[in-house]
Amino acid sequence: MSHDPFSSLRFKEYRYFIGARLTLTIGFQIQAIVINWMAYEHTRDPWTLGLMGLIEAIPIILVSLFGGHYADKLNRRNIILACIGALMAGSAFLTWFAYDKTAHLQMLGIWPLFGVIFLIGVARGFLAPAVNAFAAQLVPKEIFANAATWNSSVWQLGAVAGPAAGGLFYAWFGPDITAFISFLMMMMAAMFYLLIKPKPFMPANTHESIWQSLRTGIRFVMKNQVIVSAITLDMFAVLFGGAVAMLPVFADQVLHTGPDGLGYLRAAPALGAVIMAIILAFYPPVKNSGKLLLMNVALFGVCMIAFALSKNFYLSFALLLLSGMFDNVSVVIRHTIIQAFTPNEMRGRVSSVNSIFIGASNEIGAFESGLAARLMGLIPSVIFGGAMTLAVVAGAVRFAPSLRKLHLKNVLNG
């Protein structure tokens, strides 16, 4: 039987899910452009961008496990809608704050922006486990890899359109209109989710206390070498290897461009990921999956080192695009691993552990990037991060044989 690259999209409710994924991602990325550029314009300090990443990471770490617990106990769709409502409230506040940003920044400083970032972190801590667990209920197991590919591709498509649109809107219309556009995109995402029927399920143990439930989820992840190896590899690669948090500084000080250029740079990794997602839809990474994961994380680190050394806008854009292509292979493989190895009643908690490892590592990585840039200098800090990514891959090759030998095809068809 030939492979169907559109198998998951033949399910109507999964198409609604994909529509929600796209519009919410665009709205979130536009929101991030507004917050980051306003903060950098006011302080001109890369440390501020790193600090904002830390402030977002703290609530993600604090609430993600609880988010996973409730995603395995309550209506997952309702949790998602409540989290989108919180993100919309953040965009509504930004619209007001940015309406007269000069006066507000002079009077209040950037502290309100830190408050919005913290709210976003809380919402993301509950949102990610619910979304990942809900998605797995919309398609059968044998097409998880295809669903993961399209899930990743539309997220990356939103990550292309969102920053590019956010940068252009910011340059054309200012931060207030741009923030309001992010509010409208999030509203559209909520409407898509309302078109999907709730998916009830039977929790594995309704008598567990919340602490017992959390321990069960953590224990499940830690006992599965393939899952824990995959998410640990990605965590350290993202923690040390990413340069996204420093893009406003590269755009301003190295590449000499403005918010529109920043938008294109932020969109480049996602554009690369979309290109790779199309390839993966036709050629899913289910053979030699572990080796592909390790190789592509290593290539991601190489791209980061080369990006740090580039002084040309177009070369920098191309390197970021390639980094997105390599990164998306690891994203699809990791997402498929988690869905395939986890029973439905555990998916919320396992996804919450993954959120802490991967989601929070983006923000902690932003803090690490800001701190390293202050201590080592901008360019040496990114070179150091790329080198650390290569070291992490070498460690995984040595200490995670189950991951190295993984063939997802055997798991999905078993």
Secondary structure, DSSP 4 states (H G I P E B T S, - for coil): ----TTTGGGSHHHHHHHHHHHHHHHHHHHHHHHHHHHHHHHH--HHHHHHHHHHHHHHHHHHHHHHHHHHTTS-HHHHHHHHHHHHHHHHHHHHHHHHTHHHHHHHHTTHHHHHHHHHHHHHHHHHHHHHHHHHHTSS-GGGHHHHHHHHHHHHHHHHHHHHHHHHHHHHHH-HHHHHHHHHHHHHHHHHHHHTSPP-----S-TT--HHHHHHHHHHHHHH-HHHHHHHHHHHHHHHHH--GGGHHHIIIIIS---HHHHHHHHHHHHHHHHHHHHHHHHS-S-SSHHHHHHHHHHHHHHHHHHHHH---HHHHHHHHHHHHHHHHHHHHHHHHHHHHHS-GGGHHHHHHHHIIIIIHHHHHHHHHHHHHHHHH-HHHHHHHHHHHHHHHHHHHHHH-HHHHT--HHHHHT-
